[in-house]
Amino acid sequence: MTTLGFVGLRIPFDTGRDSRTKKSQRRRASGSCRRRVKVEMRGEVGGSRKKIFLSDLEPVSLEALNNRPLQYARVGAYAVFDGADELRYVGYSRNVFAKLRLHAVLQPQACVTFRLYFPAADQDVSPQDLENVLDMWIVQNGKIPSGNTTERELWESPAWNSKPPVRCASCFF
């Protein structure tokens, strides 16, 4: 029997599982428990977390990105640099390739090179883990990139995605 909480009805519903075992026990038995990658902010004391520095990552050009799209179409964090090698934007995505292509369309003059971080394929990464990587990169840079503060809408919101206001010629208000 299952109860629909918002209605209060009890209906028979067979899930095929033993309702006496807890969800965590079923997960452990099936082997679907996932490990998490832990990253640490620079200067954090006593951590055994992995440190990711922007200077250690290889710069990738837009041409190299377009030549191997499947290599970059996965979960990761990225930093966008302009022609003067100034950090303009940091972000993370489930599909880094698609997100970088969007940024290149929205801000072509500012998307010259990218530095990319991809966690190991066998590790599960939470959004908070990727946020920690971005925070670490901002600390290393010394200031928040303009694309993450005042120019955020220019980097994230395509103009063609917004709909124009609806006008009704026969409506009088």
N, C-alpha and C positions, 0 to 999 in steps of 0.2 A: 504494500500500500504506500502510496505517495501522496503527500498533502501539498496542494497548491496554496502557498502561504497567503497570497493577496486575496484569494477567493475563499479559502477555507474548505475546499472540497477534497475529499479523499477518493482517489481513483486507484484501481489496480494497475500497477506498472511493473513489469518484470524486466530488470536490467541484465539478468543473467549473472549477477555477481552476488556473492554472499554479503548481505547487509551487515553482518556482525563484525566483519573486519574493517578496520579503519582505512581511510584513503592512503595514508602514509605507509601502512603495512602492505597494501596492494601494490603501491608504487615500488617499494623496496623489493618485493617478490618478483615483479616484472623486470627489474633492473633499469627502470627509467629515471632513476635519480640522476640529476645532472650536477656536474661540478661547475663552479663559477671561477672566472678569472678575477683576481683581485689586483688592482693597481693602486699605487699610493702617490700622494702629493709629495713633491720634493720637500725634504726636510722633516717628514713625518718620522717620529722616533719609534723604534721597536717593531716596524712592520716587515713582513716577509713578502711584501707585494712587489710586483714587477714595475719598474720605472721605465717610462717611454719618453724619450727626449726627441724633440723635433729635429735637432741637429744630427741625430743618428739615422733618420729616415731619408731615403733617397728621393730627390725631386723627380716628379713624373710630369712630362709635358702633356698638353692636350692631344697632340698627335699620337703619342704613345698610348694614351688612354683610349683613343678611338680605334687603334690598331688591335687591341686585345680586350674587347669589352667583357668577355666572360670571366677574365681574370679578376676584374674589379667589380663585378656584379654580385657583391656579398656584403655581409654586415661588417661595418668598420667605422673608424673616425678619420676625418680628413682636415687638412689645413690648406687654404687657398692663398697663393702669393701672387702679387702683381709683377710687372716688369722690373721694378726696382728691388725685388726680393723682399718686399714689405708684407707682413701678414695682414690679410684683409678680412678673412672669415674663417671660423672653425665650426665644424658640425659633425654629426654622425648620422648614419642611415642604415636601413636594412639592405639597401641597394646603392652602394656608393657610386657606381657608374652612372646610374640614372640621375642621382642628385647632382653630381658634378656637371653632367650635361645640361641640366636645368640652370645651374649657376653660370655656365659658360654662355647660355643664351641670354640670360638676364643681365649679366655683367661681363661682356666679352673683353673689355679693356683691362679688367682686374683679374681675369683668370688666365694666368700665364703658366704657372707651375703649381703642382699639388704635392703635398706630402701625406702619405696614407699609412694608417695603422690598421692591420687586420689581425684579430685574435686567431689563435690556432683553431683549426677546423674541428678538433675534438672537444673544444671547450665551449660552454654556454656563457654568454655575456649578457648582463642586464643593462638596461639603459643607464642606470646609475654608474656602472663601471665605465661606460663610454663617456659619461659626463665628467667623471674623475680625470680621464685622460685629457679632455678638453680643458678642464681647469688647470691641469699641470702645464699644458702648452701655453695658456694665457699667462701663468706665472713666469714661465721661461721667457716669454716675449716681453714682459714688463708692462704691458698695457693691453686693454681689451681691444680687439680689432674693431674697426668702424662698422664692419658688416654685422657685427653682433650687438651693436648699440644703436646709434643714430640712423644707420642705413639698413636696418634689418629688413624692412618691407621691400627694399630694392633687391635683396638677395633671395627672399623666400616667396614672394607673392607675384606670380605672373599677372600682368595686366589683362591678358586675354581670359583669365580664369574668373574675373569678376564680372557680374552681370550688370547691364545698365538698368537704371530705375525704370519701372513699368509706368507708362503713361496711358491713361484712358481718356480719349477725347470726349466720350459721352458722359463721363463722370463729373459731377459738380459737387464741390465740398464747401 
